[in-house]
Structures are given as structure tokens and as C-alpha cells.
């Protein structure tokens, strides 16, 4: 991040502070304000910097495909990093997962996301084996998640996780 204004210096300080933790981060702001850039800075200043930063845009994928892309079972010849639509949480294990437009995740998938954050485990779509992952989540949205919680469009327990 480049800049010397007071606002940029404040953001840089916040990034350094949160990067030293494994806390989940929520970035809120209008489209084009640099949320992805901030997520990359958080990752690069963290202890996870030598592991993967996996980006997943929740708004760019139709809801019907969202769950399959996030929790897809292993199929055919594709393994871990070989498949362009591989399981995002497995790829981000020991690293950082950047969920862009997290406010677009349907309620039924928010339950699974909450379980991953709280228990650090999940099951692949259609699978029976429980997999453990250690993922640092950085989420971003241009929506007002607090208002969505009030309107019961976003889970309050996920918002406060």
C-alpha cells in the first residue's frame, strides 16, 4: 500500500496490528476501495505469509455453484492444486482465505462457514469424512452486514465470529 496521508497511515497501522494475530478480519467498504489490497497486506505481514493466499469471490459465482466450488469433492485426475476450481478451504490450509463479497453467501452456506471458523473442520460436498483445516479468514463486503443481520439475511453468530 502506497500513501502517506493520515488515513492511509491509520489503515497501515490497523493492518500491522491485525496481521500479528490469527483473528478473522472483516473489511467493509465501497467497491474499488482496495479491500483486496488490504487483505493481501494482512496476509503478507502475517506468520502465514509463506503459505497460500486463496481468493474466492462469492458474488462472481451463482449460488448453485458456490457450495460446490468451496466444498467440492476430489474427482478424477485432479488433486489439491491441479484443479482450477479445487476446494478453496483445503487449498488455504495453513494460509489465508480471502472471501470477497461475503455478504452474498446464502444463509444455508453461512452455517458451514461458521463451523469451519469455530471448529476448523468440514466435510466435502457429498462426503462423509471430516477434514481439519487451519485457515485464517479475511472477508470483505460492500454491503451493510449489521443491517443484514437485523433483517435476518446474515447470521449474527457468523457476523460476530
CNS distance restraints for C-alpha pairs under 8 A (distance, minus, plus):
assign (resid   1 and name CA) (resid  12 and name CA) 7.82 0.50 0.50
assign (resid   1 and name CA) (resid  37 and name CA) 7.29 0.50 0.50
assign (resid   1 and name CA) (resid  38 and name CA) 7.74 0.50 0.50
assign (resid   1 and name CA) (resid  41 and name CA) 7.61 0.50 0.50
assign (resid   2 and name CA) (resid   8 and name CA) 7.97 0.50 0.50
assign (resid   3 and name CA) (resid   8 and name CA) 6.00 0.50 0.50
assign (resid   3 and name CA) (resid   9 and name CA) 7.57 0.50 0.50
assign (resid   4 and name CA) (resid   8 and name CA) 6.21 0.50 0.50
assign (resid   4 and name CA) (resid   9 and name CA) 6.23 0.50 0.50
assign (resid   5 and name CA) (resid   9 and name CA) 6.20 0.50 0.50
assign (resid   6 and name CA) (resid  10 and name CA) 6.15 0.50 0.50
assign (resid   7 and name CA) (resid  11 and name CA) 6.33 0.50 0.50
assign (resid   8 and name CA) (resid  12 and name CA) 6.13 0.50 0.50
assign (resid   9 and name CA) (resid  13 and name CA) 6.18 0.50 0.50
assign (resid  10 and name CA) (resid  14 and name CA) 6.29 0.50 0.50
assign (resid  11 and name CA) (resid  15 and name CA) 6.13 0.50 0.50
assign (resid  12 and name CA) (resid  16 and name CA) 6.23 0.50 0.50
assign (resid  13 and name CA) (resid  17 and name CA) 6.20 0.50 0.50
assign (resid  14 and name CA) (resid  18 and name CA) 6.19 0.50 0.50
assign (resid  15 and name CA) (resid  19 and name CA) 5.80 0.50 0.50
assign (resid  15 and name CA) (resid  38 and name CA) 7.28 0.50 0.50
assign (resid  15 and name CA) (resid  41 and name CA) 6.97 0.50 0.50
assign (resid  15 and name CA) (resid  42 and name CA) 5.60 0.50 0.50
assign (resid  16 and name CA) (resid  20 and name CA) 6.59 0.50 0.50
assign (resid  16 and name CA) (resid  42 and name CA) 7.12 0.50 0.50
assign (resid  16 and name CA) (resid  45 and name CA) 6.79 0.50 0.50
assign (resid  17 and name CA) (resid  21 and name CA) 7.53 0.50 0.50
assign (resid  18 and name CA) (resid  22 and name CA) 7.75 0.50 0.50
assign (resid  18 and name CA) (resid  23 and name CA) 7.08 0.50 0.50
assign (resid  18 and name CA) (resid  25 and name CA) 7.75 0.50 0.50
assign (resid  18 and name CA) (resid  42 and name CA) 7.15 0.50 0.50
assign (resid  19 and name CA) (resid  42 and name CA) 4.91 0.50 0.50
assign (resid  19 and name CA) (resid  43 and name CA) 6.78 0.50 0.50
assign (resid  19 and name CA) (resid  45 and name CA) 5.64 0.50 0.50
assign (resid  19 and name CA) (resid  46 and name CA) 4.72 0.50 0.50
assign (resid  19 and name CA) (resid  47 and name CA) 7.94 0.50 0.50
assign (resid  20 and name CA) (resid  45 and name CA) 7.33 0.50 0.50
assign (resid  20 and name CA) (resid  46 and name CA) 5.58 0.50 0.50
assign (resid  20 and name CA) (resid  47 and name CA) 7.20 0.50 0.50
assign (resid  21 and name CA) (resid  46 and name CA) 7.48 0.50 0.50
assign (resid  22 and name CA) (resid 136 and name CA) 6.08 0.50 0.50
assign (resid  23 and name CA) (resid 136 and name CA) 7.02 0.50 0.50
assign (resid  23 and name CA) (resid 137 and name CA) 7.72 0.50 0.50
assign (resid  24 and name CA) (resid 136 and name CA) 6.28 0.50 0.50
assign (resid  24 and name CA) (resid 137 and name CA) 5.06 0.50 0.50
assign (resid  24 and name CA) (resid 138 and name CA) 5.83 0.50 0.50
assign (resid  24 and name CA) (resid 139 and name CA) 7.76 0.50 0.50
assign (resid  24 and name CA) (resid 161 and name CA) 7.44 0.50 0.50
assign (resid  25 and name CA) (resid 137 and name CA) 6.47 0.50 0.50
assign (resid  25 and name CA) (resid 138 and name CA) 4.67 0.50 0.50
assign (resid  25 and name CA) (resid 139 and name CA) 6.08 0.50 0.50
assign (resid  26 and name CA) (resid 138 and name CA) 6.04 0.50 0.50
assign (resid  26 and name CA) (resid 139 and name CA) 4.86 0.50 0.50
assign (resid  26 and name CA) (resid 140 and name CA) 5.65 0.50 0.50
assign (resid  26 and name CA) (resid 141 and name CA) 7.87 0.50 0.50
assign (resid  27 and name CA) (resid  35 and name CA) 6.24 0.50 0.50
assign (resid  27 and name CA) (resid 138 and name CA) 7.51 0.50 0.50
assign (resid  27 and name CA) (resid 139 and name CA) 6.09 0.50 0.50
assign (resid  27 and name CA) (resid 140 and name CA) 4.50 0.50 0.50
assign (resid  27 and name CA) (resid 141 and name CA) 6.47 0.50 0.50
assign (resid  28 and name CA) (resid  35 and name CA) 7.49 0.50 0.50
assign (resid  28 and name CA) (resid 140 and name CA) 5.77 0.50 0.50
assign (resid  28 and name CA) (resid 141 and name CA) 5.20 0.50 0.50
assign (resid  28 and name CA) (resid 142 and name CA) 5.71 0.50 0.50
assign (resid  28 and name CA) (resid 143 and name CA) 7.44 0.50 0.50
assign (resid  28 and name CA) (resid 144 and name CA) 7.95 0.50 0.50
assign (resid  29 and name CA) (resid  33 and name CA) 6.40 0.50 0.50
assign (resid  29 and name CA) (resid  35 and name CA) 7.19 0.50 0.50
assign (resid  29 and name CA) (resid 140 and name CA) 7.91 0.50 0.50
assign (resid  29 and name CA) (resid 141 and name CA) 6.55 0.50 0.50
assign (resid  29 and name CA) (resid 142 and name CA) 4.96 0.50 0.50
assign (resid  29 and name CA) (resid 143 and name CA) 7.81 0.50 0.50
assign (resid  30 and name CA) (resid 141 and name CA) 7.85 0.50 0.50
assign (resid  30 and name CA) (resid 142 and name CA) 4.89 0.50 0.50
assign (resid  31 and name CA) (resid 142 and name CA) 6.15 0.50 0.50
assign (resid  34 and name CA) (resid  38 and name CA) 6.24 0.50 0.50
assign (resid  35 and name CA) (resid  39 and name CA) 6.20 0.50 0.50
assign (resid  35 and name CA) (resid 140 and name CA) 6.47 0.50 0.50
assign (resid  36 and name CA) (resid  40 and name CA) 6.22 0.50 0.50
assign (resid  36 and name CA) (resid  98 and name CA) 7.89 0.50 0.50
assign (resid  36 and name CA) (resid 100 and name CA) 7.66 0.50 0.50
assign (resid  36 and name CA) (resid 140 and name CA) 7.80 0.50 0.50
assign (resid  37 and name CA) (resid  41 and name CA) 6.31 0.50 0.50
assign (resid  38 and name CA) (resid  42 and name CA) 6.20 0.50 0.50
assign (resid  39 and name CA) (resid  43 and name CA) 6.29 0.50 0.50
assign (resid  39 and name CA) (resid  98 and name CA) 6.84 0.50 0.50
assign (resid  39 and name CA) (resid 138 and name CA) 6.32 0.50 0.50
assign (resid  40 and name CA) (resid  44 and name CA) 6.06 0.50 0.50
assign (resid  40 and name CA) (resid  53 and name CA) 7.64 0.50 0.50
assign (resid  41 and name CA) (resid  45 and name CA) 6.09 0.50 0.50
assign (resid  42 and name CA) (resid  46 and name CA) 6.19 0.50 0.50
assign (resid  43 and name CA) (resid  47 and name CA) 7.95 0.50 0.50
assign (resid  43 and name CA) (resid  48 and name CA) 6.51 0.50 0.50
assign (resid  43 and name CA) (resid  49 and name CA) 5.58 0.50 0.50
assign (resid  43 and name CA) (resid  53 and name CA) 7.00 0.50 0.50
assign (resid  43 and name CA) (resid  96 and name CA) 6.50 0.50 0.50
assign (resid  44 and name CA) (resid  48 and name CA) 7.48 0.50 0.50
assign (resid  44 and name CA) (resid  49 and name CA) 4.72 0.50 0.50
assign (resid  45 and name CA) (resid  49 and name CA) 6.57 0.50 0.50
assign (resid  48 and name CA) (resid  52 and name CA) 7.82 0.50 0.50
assign (resid  48 and name CA) (resid  94 and name CA) 6.70 0.50 0.50
assign (resid  48 and name CA) (resid  95 and name CA) 5.20 0.50 0.50
assign (resid  48 and name CA) (resid  96 and name CA) 7.04 0.50 0.50
assign (resid  49 and name CA) (resid  53 and name CA) 8.00 0.50 0.50
assign (resid  49 and name CA) (resid  95 and name CA) 7.28 0.50 0.50
assign (resid  50 and name CA) (resid  95 and name CA) 7.83 0.50 0.50
assign (resid  51 and name CA) (resid  92 and name CA) 7.79 0.50 0.50
assign (resid  51 and name CA) (resid  94 and name CA) 6.39 0.50 0.50
assign (resid  51 and name CA) (resid  95 and name CA) 4.79 0.50 0.50
assign (resid  51 and name CA) (resid  96 and name CA) 7.66 0.50 0.50
assign (resid  52 and name CA) (resid  91 and name CA) 7.25 0.50 0.50
assign (resid  52 and name CA) (resid  92 and name CA) 5.70 0.50 0.50
assign (resid  52 and name CA) (resid  93 and name CA) 7.80 0.50 0.50
assign (resid  52 and name CA) (resid  94 and name CA) 7.67 0.50 0.50
assign (resid  52 and name CA) (resid  95 and name CA) 4.93 0.50 0.50
assign (resid  52 and name CA) (resid  96 and name CA) 6.32 0.50 0.50
assign (resid  53 and name CA) (resid  92 and name CA) 6.49 0.50 0.50
assign (resid  53 and name CA) (resid  95 and name CA) 5.97 0.50 0.50
assign (resid  53 and name CA) (resid  96 and name CA) 4.79 0.50 0.50
assign (resid  53 and name CA) (resid  97 and name CA) 5.85 0.50 0.50
assign (resid  53 and name CA) (resid  98 and name CA) 7.09 0.50 0.50
assign (resid  54 and name CA) (resid  88 and name CA) 6.83 0.50 0.50
assign (resid  54 and name CA) (resid  91 and name CA) 7.08 0.50 0.50
assign (resid  54 and name CA) (resid  92 and name CA) 5.75 0.50 0.50
assign (resid  54 and name CA) (resid  95 and name CA) 7.94 0.50 0.50
assign (resid  54 and name CA) (resid  96 and name CA) 6.31 0.50 0.50
assign (resid  54 and name CA) (resid  97 and name CA) 4.88 0.50 0.50
assign (resid  54 and name CA) (resid  98 and name CA) 6.03 0.50 0.50
assign (resid  55 and name CA) (resid  97 and name CA) 6.08 0.50 0.50
assign (resid  55 and name CA) (resid  98 and name CA) 4.76 0.50 0.50
assign (resid  55 and name CA) (resid  99 and name CA) 6.30 0.50 0.50
assign (resid  55 and name CA) (resid 100 and name CA) 7.37 0.50 0.50
assign (resid  56 and name CA) (resid  88 and name CA) 7.51 0.50 0.50
assign (resid  56 and name CA) (resid  97 and name CA) 7.45 0.50 0.50
assign (resid  56 and name CA) (resid  98 and name CA) 6.06 0.50 0.50
assign (resid  56 and name CA) (resid  99 and name CA) 5.05 0.50 0.50
assign (resid  56 and name CA) (resid 100 and name CA) 6.07 0.50 0.50
assign (resid  57 and name CA) (resid  61 and name CA) 7.15 0.50 0.50
assign (resid  57 and name CA) (resid  99 and name CA) 5.96 0.50 0.50
assign (resid  57 and name CA) (resid 100 and name CA) 4.60 0.50 0.50
assign (resid  57 and name CA) (resid 101 and name CA) 6.23 0.50 0.50
assign (resid  57 and name CA) (resid 102 and name CA) 7.96 0.50 0.50
assign (resid  58 and name CA) (resid  66 and name CA) 7.04 0.50 0.50
assign (resid  58 and name CA) (resid  99 and name CA) 6.65 0.50 0.50
assign (resid  58 and name CA) (resid 100 and name CA) 5.94 0.50 0.50
assign (resid  58 and name CA) (resid 101 and name CA) 5.48 0.50 0.50
assign (resid  58 and name CA) (resid 102 and name CA) 6.07 0.50 0.50
assign (resid  58 and name CA) (resid 104 and name CA) 6.06 0.50 0.50
assign (resid  58 and name CA) (resid 105 and name CA) 6.36 0.50 0.50
assign (resid  59 and name CA) (resid 100 and name CA) 7.55 0.50 0.50
assign (resid  59 and name CA) (resid 101 and name CA) 5.77 0.50 0.50
assign (resid  59 and name CA) (resid 102 and name CA) 7.85 0.50 0.50
assign (resid  59 and name CA) (resid 104 and name CA) 5.75 0.50 0.50
assign (resid  59 and name CA) (resid 105 and name CA) 7.89 0.50 0.50
assign (resid  61 and name CA) (resid  65 and name CA) 6.36 0.50 0.50
assign (resid  61 and name CA) (resid  66 and name CA) 5.89 0.50 0.50
assign (resid  62 and name CA) (resid  66 and name CA) 6.25 0.50 0.50
assign (resid  63 and name CA) (resid  67 and name CA) 7.42 0.50 0.50
assign (resid  63 and name CA) (resid 105 and name CA) 7.59 0.50 0.50
assign (resid  63 and name CA) (resid 106 and name CA) 7.17 0.50 0.50
assign (resid  64 and name CA) (resid  68 and name CA) 7.75 0.50 0.50
assign (resid  65 and name CA) (resid  69 and name CA) 6.13 0.50 0.50
assign (resid  66 and name CA) (resid  70 and name CA) 6.26 0.50 0.50
assign (resid  67 and name CA) (resid  71 and name CA) 5.78 0.50 0.50
assign (resid  67 and name CA) (resid  72 and name CA) 7.33 0.50 0.50
assign (resid  67 and name CA) (resid 109 and name CA) 6.99 0.50 0.50
assign (resid  67 and name CA) (resid 125 and name CA) 7.54 0.50 0.50
assign (resid  68 and name CA) (resid  72 and name CA) 4.57 0.50 0.50
assign (resid  68 and name CA) (resid  73 and name CA) 7.93 0.50 0.50
assign (resid  68 and name CA) (resid 125 and name CA) 6.65 0.50 0.50
assign (resid  69 and name CA) (resid  85 and name CA) 5.87 0.50 0.50
assign (resid  69 and name CA) (resid  86 and name CA) 6.65 0.50 0.50
assign (resid  69 and name CA) (resid  87 and name CA) 6.09 0.50 0.50
assign (resid  69 and name CA) (resid  88 and name CA) 7.13 0.50 0.50
assign (resid  70 and name CA) (resid  86 and name CA) 7.62 0.50 0.50
assign (resid  70 and name CA) (resid  87 and name CA) 5.12 0.50 0.50
assign (resid  70 and name CA) (resid  88 and name CA) 5.18 0.50 0.50
assign (resid  70 and name CA) (resid  89 and name CA) 6.66 0.50 0.50
assign (resid  71 and name CA) (resid  87 and name CA) 5.32 0.50 0.50
assign (resid  71 and name CA) (resid  88 and name CA) 7.21 0.50 0.50
assign (resid  71 and name CA) (resid  89 and name CA) 7.45 0.50 0.50
assign (resid  71 and name CA) (resid 123 and name CA) 7.40 0.50 0.50
assign (resid  71 and name CA) (resid 124 and name CA) 4.85 0.50 0.50
assign (resid  71 and name CA) (resid 125 and name CA) 5.25 0.50 0.50
assign (resid  72 and name CA) (resid  86 and name CA) 6.71 0.50 0.50
assign (resid  72 and name CA) (resid  87 and name CA) 5.36 0.50 0.50
assign (resid  72 and name CA) (resid 124 and name CA) 5.92 0.50 0.50
assign (resid  72 and name CA) (resid 125 and name CA) 5.54 0.50 0.50
assign (resid  73 and name CA) (resid  87 and name CA) 7.47 0.50 0.50
assign (resid  73 and name CA) (resid 124 and name CA) 5.36 0.50 0.50
assign (resid  73 and name CA) (resid 125 and name CA) 5.81 0.50 0.50
assign (resid  73 and name CA) (resid 126 and name CA) 7.07 0.50 0.50
assign (resid  73 and name CA) (resid 127 and name CA) 6.98 0.50 0.50
assign (resid  74 and name CA) (resid  78 and name CA) 7.02 0.50 0.50
assign (resid  74 and name CA) (resid  79 and name CA) 6.87 0.50 0.50
assign (resid  75 and name CA) (resid  79 and name CA) 7.91 0.50 0.50
assign (resid  78 and name CA) (resid  82 and name CA) 5.45 0.50 0.50
assign (resid  78 and name CA) (resid  83 and name CA) 5.34 0.50 0.50
assign (resid  79 and name CA) (resid  83 and name CA) 6.56 0.50 0.50
assign (resid  79 and name CA) (resid  86 and name CA) 7.93 0.50 0.50
assign (resid  80 and name CA) (resid  86 and name CA) 6.67 0.50 0.50
assign (resid  80 and name CA) (resid  87 and name CA) 7.71 0.50 0.50
assign (resid  80 and name CA) (resid  90 and name CA) 7.51 0.50 0.50
assign (resid  80 and name CA) (resid  91 and name CA) 6.57 0.50 0.50
assign (resid  81 and name CA) (resid  86 and name CA) 6.78 0.50 0.50
assign (resid  81 and name CA) (resid  91 and name CA) 6.81 0.50 0.50
assign (resid  82 and name CA) (resid  86 and name CA) 7.49 0.50 0.50
assign (resid  86 and name CA) (resid  91 and name CA) 7.43 0.50 0.50
assign (resid  87 and name CA) (resid  91 and name CA) 6.32 0.50 0.50
assign (resid  88 and name CA) (resid  92 and name CA) 6.14 0.50 0.50
assign (resid  88 and name CA) (resid  97 and name CA) 7.61 0.50 0.50
assign (resid  89 and name CA) (resid  93 and name CA) 6.29 0.50 0.50
assign (resid  89 and name CA) (resid  97 and name CA) 7.21 0.50 0.50
assign (resid  89 and name CA) (resid 133 and name CA) 7.19 0.50 0.50
assign (resid  89 and name CA) (resid 135 and name CA) 7.16 0.50 0.50
assign (resid  90 and name CA) (resid 133 and name CA) 6.71 0.50 0.50
assign (resid  92 and name CA) (resid  96 and name CA) 5.62 0.50 0.50
assign (resid  92 and name CA) (resid  97 and name CA) 5.68 0.50 0.50
assign (resid  92 and name CA) (resid 135 and name CA) 6.04 0.50 0.50
assign (resid  93 and name CA) (resid 133 and name CA) 5.27 0.50 0.50
assign (resid  93 and name CA) (resid 134 and name CA) 5.20 0.50 0.50
assign (resid  93 and name CA) (resid 135 and name CA) 5.22 0.50 0.50
assign (resid  94 and name CA) (resid 133 and name CA) 7.24 0.50 0.50
assign (resid  94 and name CA) (resid 134 and name CA) 5.08 0.50 0.50
assign (resid  94 and name CA) (resid 135 and name CA) 5.55 0.50 0.50
assign (resid  94 and name CA) (resid 136 and name CA) 7.60 0.50 0.50
assign (resid  95 and name CA) (resid 134 and name CA) 7.46 0.50 0.50
assign (resid  95 and name CA) (resid 135 and name CA) 5.67 0.50 0.50
assign (resid  95 and name CA) (resid 136 and name CA) 6.28 0.50 0.50
assign (resid  96 and name CA) (resid 135 and name CA) 5.66 0.50 0.50
assign (resid  96 and name CA) (resid 136 and name CA) 4.63 0.50 0.50
assign (resid  96 and name CA) (resid 137 and name CA) 5.82 0.50 0.50
assign (resid  96 and name CA) (resid 138 and name CA) 7.11 0.50 0.50
assign (resid  97 and name CA) (resid 135 and name CA) 6.57 0.50 0.50
assign (resid  97 and name CA) (resid 136 and name CA) 6.16 0.50 0.50
assign (resid  97 and name CA) (resid 137 and name CA) 5.01 0.50 0.50
assign (resid  97 and name CA) (resid 138 and name CA) 6.16 0.50 0.50
assign (resid  98 and name CA) (resid 137 and name CA) 6.10 0.50 0.50
assign (resid  98 and name CA) (resid 138 and name CA) 4.81 0.50 0.50
assign (resid  98 and name CA) (resid 139 and name CA) 5.64 0.50 0.50
assign (resid  98 and name CA) (resid 140 and name CA) 7.66 0.50 0.50
assign (resid  99 and name CA) (resid 137 and name CA) 7.35 0.50 0.50
assign (resid  99 and name CA) (resid 138 and name CA) 6.30 0.50 0.50
assign (resid  99 and name CA) (resid 139 and name CA) 4.61 0.50 0.50
assign (resid  99 and name CA) (resid 140 and name CA) 6.25 0.50 0.50
assign (resid 100 and name CA) (resid 139 and name CA) 5.84 0.50 0.50
assign (resid 100 and name CA) (resid 140 and name CA) 4.84 0.50 0.50
assign (resid 100 and name CA) (resid 141 and name CA) 6.33 0.50 0.50
assign (resid 101 and name CA) (resid 105 and name CA) 7.90 0.50 0.50
assign (resid 101 and name CA) (resid 139 and name CA) 7.38 0.50 0.50
assign (resid 101 and name CA) (resid 140 and name CA) 5.45 0.50 0.50
assign (resid 101 and name CA) (resid 141 and name CA) 4.38 0.50 0.50
assign (resid 101 and name CA) (resid 142 and name CA) 6.84 0.50 0.50
assign (resid 101 and name CA) (resid 143 and name CA) 7.95 0.50 0.50
assign (resid 102 and name CA) (resid 139 and name CA) 6.06 0.50 0.50
assign (resid 102 and name CA) (resid 140 and name CA) 5.96 0.50 0.50
assign (resid 102 and name CA) (resid 141 and name CA) 5.71 0.50 0.50
assign (resid 103 and name CA) (resid 141 and name CA) 5.96 0.50 0.50
assign (resid 103 and name CA) (resid 142 and name CA) 7.94 0.50 0.50
assign (resid 103 and name CA) (resid 143 and name CA) 6.31 0.50 0.50
assign (resid 103 and name CA) (resid 145 and name CA) 6.63 0.50 0.50
assign (resid 103 and name CA) (resid 154 and name CA) 7.22 0.50 0.50
assign (resid 105 and name CA) (resid 109 and name CA) 6.47 0.50 0.50
assign (resid 105 and name CA) (resid 110 and name CA) 6.48 0.50 0.50
assign (resid 106 and name CA) (resid 110 and name CA) 6.41 0.50 0.50
assign (resid 107 and name CA) (resid 111 and name CA) 6.92 0.50 0.50
assign (resid 107 and name CA) (resid 153 and name CA) 6.90 0.50 0.50
assign (resid 107 and name CA) (resid 154 and name CA) 6.43 0.50 0.50
assign (resid 107 and name CA) (resid 155 and name CA) 7.04 0.50 0.50
assign (resid 108 and name CA) (resid 112 and name CA) 7.51 0.50 0.50
assign (resid 109 and name CA) (resid 113 and name CA) 6.39 0.50 0.50
assign (resid 110 and name CA) (resid 114 and name CA) 6.09 0.50 0.50
assign (resid 110 and name CA) (resid 154 and name CA) 7.80 0.50 0.50
assign (resid 110 and name CA) (resid 155 and name CA) 7.01 0.50 0.50
assign (resid 110 and name CA) (resid 158 and name CA) 7.11 0.50 0.50
assign (resid 111 and name CA) (resid 115 and name CA) 6.34 0.50 0.50
assign (resid 111 and name CA) (resid 158 and name CA) 7.96 0.50 0.50
assign (resid 112 and name CA) (resid 116 and name CA) 6.35 0.50 0.50
assign (resid 112 and name CA) (resid 122 and name CA) 7.37 0.50 0.50
assign (resid 113 and name CA) (resid 117 and name CA) 6.32 0.50 0.50
assign (resid 113 and name CA) (resid 158 and name CA) 7.88 0.50 0.50
assign (resid 114 and name CA) (resid 118 and name CA) 6.06 0.50 0.50
assign (resid 114 and name CA) (resid 157 and name CA) 7.68 0.50 0.50
assign (resid 114 and name CA) (resid 158 and name CA) 5.62 0.50 0.50
assign (resid 114 and name CA) (resid 161 and name CA) 7.44 0.50 0.50
assign (resid 115 and name CA) (resid 119 and name CA) 5.49 0.50 0.50
assign (resid 115 and name CA) (resid 120 and name CA) 6.93 0.50 0.50
assign (resid 115 and name CA) (resid 121 and name CA) 6.90 0.50 0.50
assign (resid 115 and name CA) (resid 122 and name CA) 7.14 0.50 0.50
assign (resid 116 and name CA) (resid 120 and name CA) 4.47 0.50 0.50
assign (resid 116 and name CA) (resid 121 and name CA) 5.07 0.50 0.50
assign (resid 116 and name CA) (resid 122 and name CA) 5.95 0.50 0.50
assign (resid 116 and name CA) (resid 133 and name CA) 7.86 0.50 0.50
assign (resid 117 and name CA) (resid 135 and name CA) 7.96 0.50 0.50
assign (resid 117 and name CA) (resid 137 and name CA) 7.99 0.50 0.50
assign (resid 117 and name CA) (resid 161 and name CA) 7.44 0.50 0.50
assign (resid 118 and name CA) (resid 161 and name CA) 7.76 0.50 0.50
assign (resid 120 and name CA) (resid 132 and name CA) 5.70 0.50 0.50
assign (resid 120 and name CA) (resid 133 and name CA) 5.35 0.50 0.50
assign (resid 120 and name CA) (resid 134 and name CA) 6.03 0.50 0.50
assign (resid 120 and name CA) (resid 135 and name CA) 7.55 0.50 0.50
assign (resid 121 and name CA) (resid 130 and name CA) 6.44 0.50 0.50
assign (resid 121 and name CA) (resid 131 and name CA) 5.35 0.50 0.50
assign (resid 121 and name CA) (resid 132 and name CA) 4.24 0.50 0.50
assign (resid 121 and name CA) (resid 133 and name CA) 5.80 0.50 0.50
assign (resid 122 and name CA) (resid 130 and name CA) 5.53 0.50 0.50
assign (resid 122 and name CA) (resid 131 and name CA) 5.41 0.50 0.50
assign (resid 122 and name CA) (resid 132 and name CA) 6.66 0.50 0.50
assign (resid 123 and name CA) (resid 127 and name CA) 5.94 0.50 0.50
assign (resid 123 and name CA) (resid 128 and name CA) 6.38 0.50 0.50
assign (resid 123 and name CA) (resid 129 and name CA) 5.93 0.50 0.50
assign (resid 123 and name CA) (resid 130 and name CA) 4.83 0.50 0.50
assign (resid 123 and name CA) (resid 131 and name CA) 5.95 0.50 0.50
assign (resid 124 and name CA) (resid 128 and name CA) 7.46 0.50 0.50
assign (resid 124 and name CA) (resid 129 and name CA) 7.53 0.50 0.50
assign (resid 124 and name CA) (resid 130 and name CA) 7.80 0.50 0.50
assign (resid 124 and name CA) (resid 131 and name CA) 7.90 0.50 0.50
assign (resid 144 and name CA) (resid 148 and name CA) 6.36 0.50 0.50
assign (resid 145 and name CA) (resid 149 and name CA) 6.08 0.50 0.50
assign (resid 145 and name CA) (resid 154 and name CA) 6.81 0.50 0.50
assign (resid 145 and name CA) (resid 159 and name CA) 7.33 0.50 0.50
assign (resid 146 and name CA) (resid 150 and name CA) 6.42 0.50 0.50
assign (resid 146 and name CA) (resid 159 and name CA) 7.76 0.50 0.50
assign (resid 147 and name CA) (resid 151 and name CA) 6.21 0.50 0.50
assign (resid 148 and name CA) (resid 152 and name CA) 6.01 0.50 0.50
assign (resid 148 and name CA) (resid 153 and name CA) 4.93 0.50 0.50
assign (resid 148 and name CA) (resid 154 and name CA) 5.29 0.50 0.50
assign (resid 149 and name CA) (resid 153 and name CA) 5.80 0.50 0.50
assign (resid 149 and name CA) (resid 154 and name CA) 4.72 0.50 0.50
assign (resid 149 and name CA) (resid 155 and name CA) 5.91 0.50 0.50
assign (resid 149 and name CA) (resid 156 and name CA) 5.53 0.50 0.50
assign (resid 149 and name CA) (resid 159 and name CA) 7.69 0.50 0.50
assign (resid 154 and name CA) (resid 158 and name CA) 7.71 0.50 0.50
assign (resid 154 and name CA) (resid 159 and name CA) 7.38 0.50 0.50
assign (resid 155 and name CA) (resid 159 and name CA) 6.25 0.50 0.50
assign (resid 156 and name CA) (resid 160 and name CA) 6.23 0.50 0.50
assign (resid 157 and name CA) (resid 161 and name CA) 5.95 0.50 0.50
